Amino acid sequence: MNKALFLDRDGIINEDVSYLHKVEDVRFVDGLFELCKLFQDKGFLLICCTNQSGVARGYYPKEDTKIVHDYMIMEFARRGLTLSKIYTCYHGPEDNCDCRKPKPGMFLSAIKEFNLDPKLCYSIGDKRSDVEASTKADVGHIYLIKSRYNNYEGDYASVRDFYNDIREKLK
């Protein structure tokens, strides 16, 4: 069985700007690529699970999000990293779908598709819904990065801080 690092998108992969849908607005979070290299070098797949309700709300078309995701995958590859897949929920909160976090649908799909052992997987996010979805998917190691979405409470102040701590633990 395989293992993965699950990454939320906004706030973890890229700086959180409201309803990111343009490549020119992408700013990668400090420490992201070092963190991903550390995990990839330890045999982890890199998988993103992200809610993108801006599509359901009519703020921008699905194609804009796909362009941003293709750009992210390319930027990872440019650094020798493989972002195996970006699972995206385009539904709004009122749609009550199984894929929108805090439900675990995207995680469960990844676990099945990539034959993952969830107990060996790690998940980092900046919202309680990231933690809740990861917990429901039985992910073994779950971390919350402090943000405005969780009243600045969490395991780590930033992705960089998480990287600095976890690199010692993954040796």
MARMIVEX-361978 format. One record per atom (N, C-alpha, C, O): atom name; x, y, z. Coordinates in Angstrom, 3 decimals. Layout:
<atoms>
ATOM atom        u        v        w
ATOM   CA        X        Y        Z
...
</atoms>
This chain:
<atoms>
ATOM atom        u        v        w
ATOM    N    0.842   -1.187    0.000
ATOM   CA    0.000    0.000    0.000
ATOM    C    0.881    1.243    0.000
ATOM    O    2.019    1.217    0.469
ATOM    N    0.340    2.319   -0.529
ATOM   CA    1.070    3.579   -0.641
ATOM    C    0.719    4.532    0.494
ATOM    O   -0.203    4.295    1.274
ATOM    N    1.475    5.605    0.561
ATOM   CA    1.211    6.657    1.548
ATOM    C    1.252    7.998    0.831
ATOM    O    1.887    8.140   -0.214
ATOM    N    0.561    8.983    1.409
ATOM   CA    0.451   10.288    0.751
ATOM    C    0.483   11.414    1.775
ATOM    O    0.159   11.240    2.950
ATOM    N    0.886   12.566    1.279
ATOM   CA    0.717   13.826    1.991
ATOM    C   -0.455   14.522    1.330
ATOM    O   -0.380   14.910    0.164
ATOM    N   -1.551   14.682    2.084
ATOM   CA   -2.711   15.415    1.591
ATOM    C   -2.525   16.893    1.909
ATOM    O   -2.231   17.265    3.045
ATOM    N   -2.698   17.712    0.907
ATOM   CA   -2.543   19.160    1.042
ATOM    C   -3.843   19.856    0.690
ATOM    O   -4.448   19.568   -0.343
ATOM    N   -4.271   20.763    1.538
ATOM   CA   -5.334   21.682    1.149
ATOM    C   -4.712   22.643    0.129
ATOM    O   -3.487   22.734    0.056
ATOM    N   -5.498   23.339   -0.636
ATOM   CA   -4.938   24.266   -1.621
ATOM    C   -4.747   25.658   -1.028
ATOM    O   -3.625   26.043   -0.700
ATOM    N   -5.827   26.411   -0.889
ATOM   CA   -5.735   27.814   -0.464
ATOM    C   -5.284   27.907    0.989
ATOM    O   -5.952   27.413    1.897
ATOM    N   -4.140   28.546    1.188
ATOM   CA   -3.572   28.686    2.519
ATOM    C   -2.470   27.692    2.821
ATOM    O   -1.683   27.903    3.744
ATOM    N   -2.401   26.610    2.056
ATOM   CA   -1.370   25.586    2.254
ATOM    C   -0.460   25.512    1.023
ATOM    O    0.760   25.605    1.156
ATOM    N   -1.028   25.349   -0.152
ATOM   CA   -0.216   25.357   -1.375
ATOM    C    0.045   26.795   -1.810
ATOM    O    1.183   27.176   -2.082
ATOM    N   -1.000   27.568   -1.871
ATOM   CA   -0.872   28.966   -2.300
ATOM    C   -1.396   29.895   -1.222
ATOM    O   -2.219   29.508   -0.392
ATOM    N   -0.909   31.122   -1.245
ATOM   CA   -1.437   32.129   -0.330
ATOM    C   -2.920   32.283   -0.617
ATOM    O   -3.349   32.279   -1.771
ATOM    N   -3.682   32.415    0.431
ATOM   CA   -5.133   32.474    0.295
ATOM    C   -5.579   33.854   -0.171
ATOM    O   -5.467   34.845    0.552
ATOM    N   -6.081   33.889   -1.384
ATOM   CA   -6.748   35.084   -1.903
ATOM    C   -8.168   34.640   -2.219
ATOM    O   -8.370   33.535   -2.721
ATOM    N   -9.114   35.450   -1.944
ATOM   CA  -10.506   35.047   -2.117
ATOM    C  -10.781   34.575   -3.539
ATOM    O  -10.585   35.302   -4.512
ATOM    N  -11.244   33.328   -3.620
ATOM   CA  -11.682   32.741   -4.881
ATOM    C  -10.614   32.827   -5.974
ATOM    O  -10.861   33.347   -7.062
ATOM    N   -9.447   32.317   -5.670
ATOM   CA   -8.341   32.278   -6.634
ATOM    C   -8.780   31.546   -7.904
ATOM    O   -9.225   30.400   -7.854
ATOM    N   -8.646   32.231   -9.037
ATOM   CA   -8.993   31.595  -10.310
ATOM    C   -8.149   32.125  -11.466
ATOM    O   -8.457   31.865  -12.629
ATOM    N   -7.092   32.862  -11.156
ATOM   CA   -6.200   33.393  -12.189
ATOM    C   -4.759   33.019  -11.849
ATOM    O   -4.315   33.199  -10.715
ATOM    N   -4.044   32.505  -12.828
ATOM   CA   -2.648   32.096  -12.634
ATOM    C   -1.807   33.247  -12.100
ATOM    O   -0.946   33.038  -11.245
ATOM    N   -2.043   34.448  -12.588
ATOM   CA   -1.224   35.588  -12.161
ATOM    C   -1.407   35.926  -10.675
ATOM    O   -0.619   36.687  -10.113
ATOM    N   -2.431   35.371  -10.045
ATOM   CA   -2.659   35.614   -8.616
ATOM    C   -2.078   34.518   -7.719
ATOM    O   -2.166   34.609   -6.494
ATOM    N   -1.491   33.494   -8.315
ATOM   CA   -0.929   32.391   -7.531
ATOM    C    0.394   32.826   -6.906
ATOM    O    1.311   33.266   -7.600
ATOM    N    0.473   32.695   -5.596
ATOM   CA    1.708   32.922   -4.831
ATOM    C    1.869   31.716   -3.931
ATOM    O    1.061   31.497   -3.028
ATOM    N    2.908   30.930   -4.170
ATOM   CA    3.105   29.720   -3.386
ATOM    C    3.532   30.062   -1.961
ATOM    O    4.283   31.010   -1.734
ATOM    N    3.045   29.284   -1.020
ATOM   CA    3.301   29.487    0.401
ATOM    C    4.768   29.168    0.718
ATOM    O    5.334   28.207    0.196
ATOM    N    5.358   29.976    1.565
ATOM   CA    6.732   29.778    2.000
ATOM    C    6.894   28.408    2.665
ATOM    O    6.134   28.051    3.565
ATOM    N    7.883   27.655    2.213
ATOM   CA    8.175   26.345    2.774
ATOM    C    7.470   25.194    2.082
ATOM    O    7.779   24.033    2.350
ATOM    N    6.523   25.494    1.192
ATOM   CA    5.735   24.446    0.532
ATOM    C    6.610   23.458   -0.223
ATOM    O    6.499   22.250   -0.017
ATOM    N    7.473   23.953   -1.089
ATOM   CA    8.225   23.050   -1.949
ATOM    C    9.243   22.231   -1.167
ATOM    O    9.489   21.073   -1.503
ATOM    N    9.836   22.812   -0.134
ATOM   CA   10.750   22.050    0.712
ATOM    C    9.999   20.939    1.439
ATOM    O   10.483   19.811    1.538
ATOM    N    8.810   21.269    1.949
ATOM   CA    7.984   20.282    2.627
ATOM    C    7.628   19.134    1.682
ATOM    O    7.752   17.963    2.040
ATOM    N    7.191   19.478    0.489
ATOM   CA    6.783   18.456   -0.477
ATOM    C    7.960   17.589   -0.899
ATOM    O    7.803   16.380   -1.069
ATOM    N    9.125   18.177   -1.069
ATOM   CA   10.324   17.404   -1.417
ATOM    C   10.669   16.432   -0.301
ATOM    O   10.996   15.275   -0.562
ATOM    N   10.597   16.893    0.938
ATOM   CA   10.869   16.033    2.081
ATOM    C    9.958   14.806    2.049
ATOM    O   10.433   13.679    2.187
ATOM    N    8.670   15.016    1.869
ATOM   CA    7.724   13.904    1.853
ATOM    C    7.917   13.033    0.617
ATOM    O    7.906   11.807    0.724
ATOM    N    8.090   13.634   -0.539
ATOM   CA    8.275   12.851   -1.760
ATOM    C    9.532   11.984   -1.643
ATOM    O    9.523   10.821   -2.045
ATOM    N   10.598   12.542   -1.102
ATOM   CA   11.834   11.777   -0.926
ATOM    C   11.657   10.605    0.031
ATOM    O   12.425    9.644   -0.019
ATOM    N   10.652   10.677    0.902
ATOM   CA   10.353    9.593    1.841
ATOM    C    9.309    8.625    1.267
ATOM    O    8.815    7.749    1.978
ATOM    N    8.977    8.785   -0.017
ATOM   CA    8.075    7.853   -0.686
ATOM    C    6.607    8.200   -0.623
ATOM    O    5.763    7.368   -0.956
ATOM    N    6.281    9.411   -0.202
ATOM   CA    4.891    9.843   -0.139
ATOM    C    4.447   10.417   -1.478
ATOM    O    5.211   11.114   -2.146
ATOM    N    3.217   10.124   -1.863
ATOM   CA    2.585   10.810   -2.981
ATOM    C    2.107   12.165   -2.473
ATOM    O    1.812   12.317   -1.287
ATOM    N    2.030   13.139   -3.356
ATOM   CA    1.531   14.470   -3.026
ATOM    C    0.160   14.623   -3.664
ATOM    O    0.027   14.551   -4.885
ATOM    N   -0.857   14.832   -2.839
ATOM   CA   -2.237   14.904   -3.322
ATOM    C   -2.920   16.117   -2.697
ATOM    O   -2.814   16.352   -1.493
ATOM    N   -3.613   16.872   -3.521
ATOM   CA   -4.352   18.045   -3.062
ATOM    C   -5.846   17.734   -3.039
ATOM    O   -6.373   17.131   -3.975
ATOM    N   -6.521   18.143   -1.979
ATOM   CA   -7.981   18.064   -1.875
ATOM    C   -8.485   19.469   -1.567
ATOM    O   -8.130   20.047   -0.540
ATOM    N   -9.310   20.015   -2.451
ATOM   CA   -9.698   21.413   -2.311
ATOM    C  -11.170   21.660   -2.633
ATOM    O  -11.699   21.144   -3.618
ATOM    N  -11.816   22.450   -1.792
ATOM   CA  -13.156   22.966   -2.082
ATOM    C  -12.991   24.221   -2.933
ATOM    O  -12.188   25.094   -2.602
ATOM    N  -13.740   24.314   -4.017
ATOM   CA  -13.692   25.496   -4.884
ATOM    C  -15.120   25.902   -5.251
ATOM    O  -15.554   25.748   -6.393
ATOM    N  -15.829   26.419   -4.262
ATOM   CA  -17.246   26.751   -4.447
ATOM    C  -17.471   27.989   -5.296
ATOM    O  -18.616   28.307   -5.618
ATOM    N  -16.414   28.696   -5.668
ATOM   CA  -16.575   29.861   -6.539
ATOM    C  -17.246   29.502   -7.856
ATOM    O  -17.923   30.331   -8.464
ATOM    N  -17.054   28.262   -8.293
ATOM   CA  -17.700   27.802   -9.526
ATOM    C  -19.208   27.698   -9.303
ATOM    O  -19.987   28.224  -10.098
ATOM    N  -19.625   27.027   -8.231
ATOM   CA  -21.062   26.873   -7.935
ATOM    C  -21.729   28.223   -7.698
ATOM    O  -22.906   28.412   -8.005
ATOM    N  -20.965   29.151   -7.152
ATOM   CA  -21.503   30.483   -6.863
ATOM    C  -21.544   31.375   -8.106
ATOM    O  -22.072   32.486   -8.063
ATOM    N  -20.980   30.878   -9.215
ATOM   CA  -20.999   31.631  -10.463
ATOM    C  -19.948   32.727  -10.552
ATOM    O  -20.062   33.621  -11.391
ATOM    N  -18.930   32.674   -9.704
ATOM   CA  -17.890   33.718   -9.713
ATOM    C  -16.926   33.566  -10.881
ATOM    O  -16.366   34.552  -11.360
ATOM    N  -16.732   32.335  -11.337
ATOM   CA  -15.832   32.050  -12.458
ATOM    C  -16.136   30.638  -12.959
ATOM    O  -16.701   29.828  -12.224
ATOM    N  -15.765   30.340  -14.205
ATOM   CA  -16.045   29.007  -14.751
ATOM    C  -15.039   27.963  -14.260
ATOM    O  -13.921   28.293  -13.863
ATOM    N  -15.459   26.709  -14.297
ATOM   CA  -14.629   25.575  -13.893
ATOM    C  -13.296   25.573  -14.643
ATOM    O  -12.267   25.200  -14.079
ATOM    N  -13.312   25.982  -15.894
ATOM   CA  -12.097   25.977  -16.716
ATOM    C  -11.001   26.861  -16.119
ATOM    O   -9.818   26.546  -16.247
ATOM    N  -11.382   27.966  -15.466
ATOM   CA  -10.386   28.839  -14.833
ATOM    C   -9.643   28.097  -13.727
ATOM    O   -8.426   28.224  -13.588
ATOM    N  -10.383   27.326  -12.947
ATOM   CA   -9.762   26.547  -11.884
ATOM    C   -8.839   25.487  -12.472
ATOM    O   -7.751   25.254  -11.946
ATOM    N   -9.257   24.852  -13.545
ATOM   CA   -8.421   23.831  -14.192
ATOM    C   -7.120   24.439  -14.707
ATOM    O   -6.069   23.805  -14.622
ATOM    N   -7.176   25.648  -15.234
ATOM   CA   -5.963   26.333  -15.712
ATOM    C   -5.022   26.595  -14.537
ATOM    O   -3.816   26.375  -14.653
ATOM    N   -5.555   27.058  -13.414
ATOM   CA   -4.741   27.290  -12.214
ATOM    C   -4.123   25.978  -11.746
ATOM    O   -2.944   25.949  -11.393
ATOM    N   -4.889   24.901  -11.734
ATOM   CA   -4.373   23.615  -11.265
ATOM    C   -3.302   23.072  -12.210
ATOM    O   -2.302   22.519  -11.753
ATOM    N   -3.497   23.219  -13.501
ATOM   CA   -2.459   22.794  -14.455
ATOM    C   -1.171   23.575  -14.224
ATOM    O   -0.078   23.014  -14.306
ATOM    N   -1.297   24.848  -13.941
ATOM   CA   -0.132   25.685  -13.648
ATOM    C    0.572   25.186  -12.379
ATOM    O    1.799   25.093  -12.348
ATOM    N   -0.186   24.872  -11.358
ATOM   CA    0.400   24.368  -10.112
ATOM    C    1.153   23.059  -10.347
ATOM    O    2.273   22.886   -9.868
ATOM    N    0.537   22.148  -11.079
ATOM   CA    1.179   20.869  -11.388
ATOM    C    2.484   21.110  -12.140
ATOM    O    3.489   20.453  -11.869
ATOM    N    2.473   22.045  -13.077
ATOM   CA    3.672   22.385  -13.844
ATOM    C    4.760   22.979  -12.941
ATOM    O    5.937   22.651  -13.089
ATOM    N    4.370   23.843  -12.017
ATOM   CA    5.344   24.462  -11.112
ATOM    C    5.944   23.432  -10.153
ATOM    O    7.124   23.512   -9.815
ATOM    N    5.148   22.485   -9.724
ATOM   CA    5.686   21.391   -8.917
ATOM    C    6.707   20.614   -9.752
ATOM    O    7.814   20.345   -9.287
ATOM    N    6.338   20.260  -10.970
ATOM   CA    7.223   19.478  -11.844
ATOM    C    8.527   20.216  -12.130
ATOM    O    9.590   19.600  -12.198
ATOM    N    8.445   21.525  -12.296
ATOM   CA    9.639   22.331  -12.540
ATOM    C   10.650   22.204  -11.402
ATOM    O   11.848   22.416  -11.590
ATOM    N   10.150   21.857  -10.237
ATOM   CA   10.993   21.705   -9.041
ATOM    C   11.283   20.239   -8.723
ATOM    O   11.770   19.912   -7.641
ATOM    N   10.975   19.358   -9.684
ATOM   CA   11.238   17.937   -9.488
ATOM    C   10.223   17.232   -8.611
ATOM    O   10.502   16.159   -8.076
ATOM    N    9.053   17.822   -8.457
ATOM   CA    8.003   17.266   -7.609
ATOM    C    6.819   16.804   -8.450
ATOM    O    6.520   17.390   -9.491
ATOM    N    6.157   15.765   -7.997
ATOM   CA    4.973   15.257   -8.689
ATOM    C    3.751   15.476   -7.815
ATOM    O    3.592   14.827   -6.781
ATOM    N    2.907   16.376   -8.225
ATOM   CA    1.604   16.545   -7.590
ATOM    C    0.694   15.532   -8.287
ATOM    O    0.195   15.783   -9.384
ATOM    N    0.485   14.390   -7.637
ATOM   CA   -0.168   13.250   -8.289
ATOM    C   -1.564   13.564   -8.784
ATOM    O   -1.963   13.121   -9.861
ATOM    N   -2.313   14.333   -7.993
ATOM   CA   -3.672   14.675   -8.421
ATOM    C   -4.199   15.803   -7.547
ATOM    O   -3.845   15.929   -6.375
ATOM    N   -5.049   16.613   -8.146
ATOM   CA   -5.779   17.632   -7.403
ATOM    C   -7.256   17.256   -7.459
ATOM    O   -7.901   17.375   -8.501
ATOM    N   -7.778   16.801   -6.326
ATOM   CA   -9.199   16.503   -6.218
ATOM    C   -9.903   17.812   -5.896
ATOM    O   -9.513   18.532   -4.977
ATOM    N  -10.943   18.108   -6.662
ATOM   CA  -11.617   19.398   -6.522
ATOM    C  -13.115   19.208   -6.379
ATOM    O  -13.743   18.522   -7.186
ATOM    N  -13.684   19.820   -5.347
ATOM   CA  -15.133   19.884   -5.191
ATOM    C  -15.571   21.276   -5.639
ATOM    O  -15.145   22.280   -5.068
ATOM    N  -16.404   21.330   -6.643
ATOM   CA  -16.896   22.595   -7.183
ATOM    C  -18.252   22.986   -6.597
ATOM    O  -18.807   24.025   -6.953
ATOM    N  -18.782   22.160   -5.704
ATOM   CA  -20.105   22.401   -5.133
ATOM    C  -20.078   23.496   -4.078
ATOM    O  -19.036   23.807   -3.501
ATOM    N  -21.249   24.071   -3.844
ATOM   CA  -21.422   25.025   -2.756
ATOM    C  -21.840   24.288   -1.491
ATOM    O  -22.222   23.119   -1.554
ATOM    N  -21.773   24.948   -0.356
ATOM   CA  -22.145   24.299    0.908
ATOM    C  -23.574   23.757    0.921
ATOM    O  -23.853   22.746    1.565
ATOM    N  -24.463   24.424    0.219
ATOM   CA  -25.872   24.016    0.216
ATOM    C  -26.138   22.791   -0.658
ATOM    O  -27.234   22.232   -0.609
ATOM    N  -25.162   22.364   -1.452
ATOM   CA  -25.349   21.221   -2.351
ATOM    C  -25.318   19.879   -1.624
ATOM    O  -25.800   18.878   -2.154
ATOM    N  -24.756   19.851   -0.421
ATOM   CA  -24.730   18.645    0.406
ATOM    C  -24.147   17.434   -0.323
ATOM    O  -24.668   16.323   -0.218
ATOM    N  -23.067   17.662   -1.058
ATOM   CA  -22.420   16.567   -1.777
ATOM    C  -21.491   15.803   -0.833
ATOM    O  -21.207   16.261    0.274
ATOM    N  -21.029   14.657   -1.272
ATOM   CA  -20.132   13.842   -0.455
ATOM    C  -18.666   14.235   -0.600
ATOM    O  -17.824   13.785    0.177
ATOM    N  -18.356   15.074   -1.594
ATOM   CA  -16.953   15.428   -1.815
ATOM    C  -16.531   16.706   -1.089
ATOM    O  -15.345   16.896   -0.819
ATOM    N  -17.458   17.558   -0.779
ATOM   CA  -17.096   18.837   -0.158
ATOM    C  -16.673   18.656    1.299
ATOM    O  -17.417   18.115    2.118
ATOM    N  -15.466   19.119    1.599
ATOM   CA  -15.027   19.076    3.000
ATOM    C  -15.983   19.935    3.828
ATOM    O  -16.315   21.044    3.408
ATOM    N  -16.423   19.471    4.958
ATOM   CA  -15.798   18.503    5.855
ATOM    C  -16.139   17.033    5.603
ATOM    O  -15.737   16.179    6.393
ATOM    N  -16.862   16.711    4.536
ATOM   CA  -17.094   15.299    4.221
ATOM    C  -15.822   14.730    3.593
ATOM    O  -15.044   15.476    2.998
ATOM    N  -15.603   13.440    3.713
ATOM   CA  -14.324   12.853    3.314
ATOM    C  -14.237   12.343    1.878
ATOM    O  -13.276   11.654    1.536
ATOM    N  -15.197   12.657    1.043
ATOM   CA  -15.260   12.064   -0.296
ATOM    C  -13.989   12.157   -1.119
ATOM    O  -13.578   11.169   -1.727
ATOM    N  -13.356   13.326   -1.151
ATOM   CA  -12.127   13.471   -1.953
ATOM    C  -11.012   12.597   -1.392
ATOM    O  -10.266   11.982   -2.153
ATOM    N  -10.894   12.536   -0.080
ATOM   CA   -9.867   11.713    0.558
ATOM    C  -10.122   10.233    0.284
ATOM    O   -9.199    9.489   -0.048
ATOM    N  -11.368    9.814    0.422
ATOM   CA  -11.701    8.410    0.182
ATOM    C  -11.460    8.015   -1.269
ATOM    O  -11.028    6.896   -1.549
ATOM    N  -11.739    8.934   -2.192
ATOM   CA  -11.460    8.661   -3.613
ATOM    C   -9.960    8.473   -3.840
ATOM    O   -9.544    7.567   -4.562
ATOM    N   -9.161    9.325   -3.225
ATOM   CA   -7.701    9.219   -3.363
ATOM    C   -7.187    7.928   -2.746
ATOM    O   -6.329    7.257   -3.321
ATOM    N   -7.706    7.582   -1.585
ATOM   CA   -7.280    6.352   -0.905
ATOM    C   -7.531    5.148   -1.802
ATOM    O   -6.688    4.257   -1.913
ATOM    N   -8.685    5.128   -2.434
ATOM   CA   -9.019    4.023   -3.330
ATOM    C   -8.188    4.067   -4.607
ATOM    O   -7.600    3.060   -5.001
ATOM    N   -8.137    5.232   -5.258
ATOM   CA   -7.450    5.346   -6.544
ATOM    C   -5.956    5.049   -6.450
ATOM    O   -5.386    4.430   -7.349
ATOM    N   -5.328    5.485   -5.371
ATOM   CA   -3.878    5.332   -5.245
ATOM    C   -3.475    4.209   -4.284
ATOM    O   -2.302    4.081   -3.932
ATOM    N   -4.447    3.398   -3.864
ATOM   CA   -4.188    2.271   -2.965
ATOM    C   -3.386    2.729   -1.746
ATOM    O   -2.314    2.199   -1.453
ATOM    N   -3.926    3.718   -1.052
ATOM   CA   -3.248    4.318    0.096
ATOM    C   -3.640    3.626    1.397
ATOM    O   -4.776    3.183    1.564
ATOM    N   -2.691    3.545    2.299
ATOM   CA   -2.982    3.150    3.669
ATOM    C   -3.205    4.446    4.433
ATOM    O   -2.233    5.142    4.728
ATOM    N   -4.439    4.800    4.767
ATOM   CA   -4.696    6.102    5.383
ATOM    C   -3.942    6.321    6.688
ATOM    O   -3.618    7.458    7.029
ATOM    N   -3.659    5.247    7.422
ATOM   CA   -2.954    5.388    8.699
ATOM    C   -1.520    5.864    8.502
ATOM    O   -0.924    6.419    9.426
ATOM    N   -0.953    5.655    7.304
ATOM   CA    0.412    6.110    7.005
ATOM    C    0.431    7.514    6.399
ATOM    O    1.498    8.102    6.223
ATOM    N   -0.742    8.043    6.084
ATOM   CA   -0.840    9.327    5.396
ATOM    C   -0.805   10.501    6.376
ATOM    O   -1.112   10.367    7.560
ATOM    N   -0.419   11.647    5.835
ATOM   CA   -0.409   12.914    6.560
ATOM    C   -1.363   13.857    5.847
ATOM    O   -1.567   13.745    4.638
ATOM    N   -1.943   14.778    6.588
ATOM   CA   -2.826   15.790    6.015
ATOM    C   -2.555   17.118    6.693
ATOM    O   -2.463   17.187    7.919
ATOM    N   -2.427   18.185    5.892
ATOM   CA   -2.311   19.522    6.461
ATOM    C   -3.319   20.445    5.790
ATOM    O   -3.510   20.428    4.574
ATOM    N   -3.952   21.247    6.631
ATOM   CA   -4.944   22.208    6.151
ATOM    C   -4.991   23.398    7.084
ATOM    O   -4.331   23.423    8.123
ATOM    N   -5.781   24.378    6.699
ATOM   CA   -5.892   25.587    7.530
ATOM    C   -7.317   25.857    7.992
ATOM    O   -7.614   26.929    8.518
ATOM    N   -8.190   24.887    7.793
ATOM   CA   -9.578   25.029    8.224
ATOM    C   -9.987   23.790    9.009
ATOM    O   -9.469   22.696    8.786
ATOM    N  -10.909   23.978    9.914
ATOM   CA  -11.425   22.839   10.691
ATOM    C  -12.049   21.794    9.760
ATOM    O  -12.026   20.602   10.066
ATOM    N  -12.600   22.232    8.635
ATOM   CA  -13.193   21.284    7.691
ATOM    C  -12.136   20.357    7.095
ATOM    O  -12.443   19.212    6.760
ATOM    N  -10.890   20.833    6.957
ATOM   CA   -9.791   19.981    6.481
ATOM    C   -9.518   18.876    7.500
ATOM    O   -9.351   17.711    7.141
ATOM    N   -9.476   19.256    8.762
ATOM   CA   -9.224   18.305    9.847
ATOM    C  -10.364   17.294    9.933
ATOM    O  -10.132   16.092   10.069
ATOM    N  -11.585   17.788    9.852
ATOM   CA  -12.749   16.914    9.974
ATOM    C  -12.807   15.899    8.832
ATOM    O  -13.071   14.720    9.067
ATOM    N  -12.563   16.344    7.604
ATOM   CA  -12.578   15.428    6.457
ATOM    C  -11.467   14.390    6.580
ATOM    O  -11.684   13.208    6.313
ATOM    N  -10.289   14.827    6.981
ATOM   CA   -9.159   13.904    7.156
ATOM    C   -9.462   12.873    8.244
ATOM    O   -9.154   11.691    8.093
ATOM    N  -10.058   13.326    9.323
ATOM   CA  -10.412   12.427   10.428
ATOM    C  -11.422   11.387    9.973
ATOM    O  -11.281   10.203   10.278
ATOM    N  -12.437   11.825    9.245
ATOM   CA  -13.472   10.899    8.750
ATOM    C  -12.900    9.890    7.762
ATOM    O  -13.435    8.790    7.621
ATOM    N  -11.807   10.257    7.071
ATOM   CA  -11.153    9.344    6.121
ATOM    C  -10.115    8.468    6.819
ATOM    O   -9.453    7.655    6.175
ATOM    N   -9.976    8.632    8.123
ATOM   CA   -9.080    7.814    8.937
ATOM    C   -7.597    8.072    8.648
ATOM    O   -6.759    7.183    8.801
ATOM    N   -7.289    9.308    8.225
ATOM   CA   -5.893    9.689    7.988
ATOM    C   -5.153    9.659    9.321
ATOM    O   -5.662   10.148   10.330
ATOM    N   -3.960    9.089    9.325
ATOM   CA   -3.229    8.857   10.553
ATOM    C   -2.590   10.066   11.207
ATOM    O   -2.480   10.119   12.432
ATOM    N   -2.165   11.040   10.409
ATOM   CA   -1.439   12.198   10.931
ATOM    C   -2.058   13.468   10.349
ATOM    O   -1.938   13.731    9.153
ATOM    N   -2.714   14.246   11.194
ATOM   CA   -3.476   15.411   10.733
ATOM    C   -2.975   16.655   11.450
ATOM    O   -2.853   16.673   12.675
ATOM    N   -2.685   17.701   10.667
ATOM   CA   -2.153   18.935   11.240
ATOM    C   -2.924   20.137   10.722
ATOM    O   -3.289   20.216    9.550
ATOM    N   -3.158   21.067   11.634
ATOM   CA   -3.862   22.300   11.307
ATOM    C   -2.875   23.458   11.371
ATOM    O   -2.190   23.652   12.375
ATOM    N   -2.813   24.221   10.287
ATOM   CA   -1.976   25.415   10.221
ATOM    C   -2.841   26.601   10.640
ATOM    O   -3.974   26.739   10.179
ATOM    N   -2.316   27.443   11.498
ATOM   CA   -3.086   28.597   11.992
ATOM    C   -3.451   29.528   10.838
ATOM    O   -2.651   29.778    9.936
ATOM    N   -4.681   30.029   10.895
ATOM   CA   -5.161   30.971    9.878
ATOM    C   -6.354   31.742   10.425
ATOM    O   -6.847   31.479   11.522
ATOM    N   -6.789   32.680    9.639
ATOM   CA   -7.969   33.458   10.037
ATOM    C   -9.216   32.583   10.082
ATOM    O  -10.195   32.930   10.743
ATOM    N   -9.186   31.451    9.383
ATOM   CA  -10.345   30.561    9.334
ATOM    C  -10.507   29.727   10.593
ATOM    O  -11.567   29.141   10.816
ATOM    N   -9.467   29.664   11.421
ATOM   CA   -9.571   28.880   12.640
ATOM    C   -9.178   29.713   13.862
ATOM    O   -8.679   29.191   14.860
ATOM    N   -9.419   31.030   13.753
ATOM   CA   -9.096   31.961   14.837
ATOM    C   -7.638   31.862   15.265
ATOM    O   -7.297   32.040   16.434
ATOM    N   -6.792   31.574   14.283
ATOM   CA   -5.341   31.495   14.492
ATOM    C   -4.966   30.470   15.557
ATOM    O   -4.014   30.647   16.317
ATOM    N   -5.748   29.395   15.584
ATOM   CA   -5.432   28.270   16.450
ATOM    C   -5.049   27.093   15.567
ATOM    O   -5.650   26.869   14.517
ATOM    N   -4.063   26.359   15.993
ATOM   CA   -3.651   25.202   15.216
ATOM    C   -2.357   24.643   15.739
ATOM    O   -1.813   25.113   16.738
ATOM    N   -1.868   23.628   15.048
ATOM   CA   -0.651   22.945   15.454
ATOM    C    0.600   23.749   15.123
ATOM    O    1.594   23.689   15.848
ATOM    N    0.548   24.500   14.027
ATOM   CA    1.713   25.250   13.559
ATOM    C    1.280   26.626   13.059
ATOM    O    0.163   26.801   12.573
ATOM    N    2.186   27.600   13.187
ATOM   CA    1.895   28.967   12.747
ATOM    C    1.926   29.096   11.235
ATOM    O    1.278   29.982   10.677
ATOM    N    2.676   28.218   10.561
ATOM   CA    2.819   28.322    9.105
ATOM    C    3.276   26.988    8.530
ATOM    O    3.685   26.087    9.262
ATOM    N    3.200   26.878    7.212
ATOM   CA    3.719   25.699    6.532
ATOM    C    5.218   25.580    6.780
ATOM    O    5.726   24.474    6.969
ATOM    N    5.928   26.698    6.782
ATOM   CA    7.361   26.694    7.055
ATOM    C    7.648   26.106    8.445
ATOM    O    8.571   25.307    8.599
ATOM    N    6.865   26.497    9.450
ATOM   CA    7.059   25.955   10.796
ATOM    C    6.793   24.450   10.838
ATOM    O    7.516   23.707   11.502
ATOM    N    5.762   24.008   10.134
ATOM   CA    5.471   22.579   10.053
ATOM    C    6.655   21.849    9.425
ATOM    O    7.096   20.824    9.944
ATOM    N    7.171   22.367    8.319
ATOM   CA    8.336   21.767    7.658
ATOM    C    9.522   21.680    8.614
ATOM    O   10.155   20.630    8.728
ATOM    N    9.821   22.777    9.298
ATOM   CA   10.971   22.802   10.203
ATOM    C   10.857   21.749   11.301
ATOM    O   11.867   21.180   11.715
ATOM    N    9.646   21.482   11.774
ATOM   CA    9.447   20.487   12.818
ATOM    C    9.425   19.068   12.250
ATOM    O   10.075   18.174   12.791
ATOM    N    8.692   18.864   11.180
ATOM   CA    8.465   17.501   10.675
ATOM    C    9.725   16.913   10.038
ATOM    O    9.883   15.692   10.014
ATOM    N   10.614   17.746    9.529
ATOM   CA   11.827   17.193    8.884
ATOM    C   12.677   16.410    9.875
ATOM    O   13.359   15.460    9.491
ATOM    N   12.642   16.798   11.137
ATOM   CA   13.368   16.047   12.159
ATOM    C   12.654   14.729   12.487
ATOM    O   13.296   13.715   12.760
ATOM    N   11.356   14.760   12.457
ATOM   CA   10.570   13.584   12.819
ATOM    C   10.544   12.516   11.721
ATOM    O   10.380   11.331   12.012
ATOM    N   10.705   12.936   10.451
ATOM   CA   10.627   11.984    9.333
ATOM    C   11.966   11.335    9.002
ATOM    O   12.036   10.541    8.064
ATOM    N   13.005   11.639    9.722
ATOM   CA   14.328   11.061    9.417
ATOM    C   14.353    9.580    9.574
ATOM    O   15.390    8.954    9.354
</atoms>
